[in-house]
Amino acid sequence: MERLSKNAPSKKLTGEQKKQLAELDSIYAAKIAGREIALNGEIAKASAAGDFEKAGTLQQQLSSERKKLLTELEEKKEQLRRA
């Protein structure tokens, strides 16, 4: 089911647009997974060393980066839908 913004007119997506949207989802899922793997490793090391302040900071960084990437993904998808 397509997600459209409230102000966007209903518009059928072409097969190519659907393919590009799926590619964007795949690319960003990989980017997010990569950051999660890297930062979760650092969080685990900091926790194991008893540096819970650093672990908390890294957790906040992970959350921020994930949110940034998801926002970037939605912006690119919206541009593609409008094309």
C-alpha positions as CSV (number, residue, x, y, z in Angstrom):
1,M,0.0,0.0,0.0
2,E,1.4,3.4,-1.0
3,R,2.1,6.0,1.6
4,L,1.4,9.5,0.4
5,S,1.8,12.7,2.3
6,K,-1.5,14.5,3.1
7,N,-0.9,17.2,0.5
8,A,0.2,15.0,-2.3
9,P,-2.3,14.2,-5.0
10,S,-3.0,10.5,-5.6
11,K,-0.7,9.4,-8.4
12,K,0.1,5.9,-9.6
13,L,3.7,4.9,-9.4
14,T,5.4,3.5,-12.5
15,G,7.1,0.1,-12.3
16,E,10.5,1.9,-12.5
17,Q,9.6,4.2,-9.6
18,K,8.5,1.2,-7.5
19,K,11.8,-0.5,-8.4
20,Q,13.8,2.6,-7.4
21,L,11.8,2.9,-4.1
22,A,12.7,-0.7,-3.3
23,E,16.4,0.0,-4.1
24,L,16.4,3.0,-1.8
25,D,14.8,0.9,1.0
26,S,17.5,-1.8,0.5
27,I,20.4,0.8,0.4
28,Y,19.3,2.5,3.5
29,A,18.6,-0.7,5.4
30,A,22.2,-1.7,4.7
31,K,23.5,1.8,5.8
32,I,21.5,1.6,9.1
33,A,22.6,-2.0,9.7
34,G,26.2,-1.1,9.2
35,R,26.0,1.8,11.7
36,E,24.1,-0.4,14.2
37,I,26.8,-3.1,13.9
38,A,29.6,-0.7,14.4
39,L,28.1,1.3,17.2
40,N,26.6,-1.7,19.0
41,G,30.2,-3.1,19.1
42,E,31.5,0.1,20.6
43,I,28.6,0.2,23.1
44,A,29.3,-3.4,24.2
45,K,33.0,-2.6,24.7
46,A,32.2,0.5,26.7
47,S,29.7,-1.4,28.9
48,A,32.1,-4.2,29.5
49,A,34.8,-1.7,30.6
50,G,32.3,-0.1,33.0
51,D,32.1,3.1,31.0
52,F,28.4,3.5,31.1
53,E,28.5,7.2,30.3
54,K,30.3,6.5,27.0
55,A,27.9,3.6,26.3
56,G,24.9,6.0,26.8
57,T,26.5,8.6,24.6
58,L,27.1,6.0,21.9
59,Q,23.5,4.8,22.2
60,Q,22.3,8.4,21.7
61,Q,24.6,8.7,18.7
62,L,23.2,5.5,17.2
63,S,19.6,6.7,17.7
64,S,20.5,10.1,16.1
65,E,22.2,8.5,13.1
66,R,19.4,6.1,12.6
67,K,16.8,8.9,12.7
68,K,18.9,11.0,10.3
69,L,19.2,8.1,7.8
70,L,15.5,7.4,7.9
71,T,14.7,11.1,7.4
72,E,17.1,11.2,4.4
73,L,15.4,8.0,3.0
74,E,11.9,9.5,3.3
75,E,13.1,12.7,1.6
76,K,14.6,10.8,-1.3
77,K,11.5,8.6,-1.6
78,E,9.3,11.7,-1.7
79,Q,11.4,13.2,-4.4
80,L,11.1,10.1,-6.4
81,R,7.3,9.9,-6.0
82,R,7.0,13.5,-7.3
83,A,9.1,12.9,-10.3
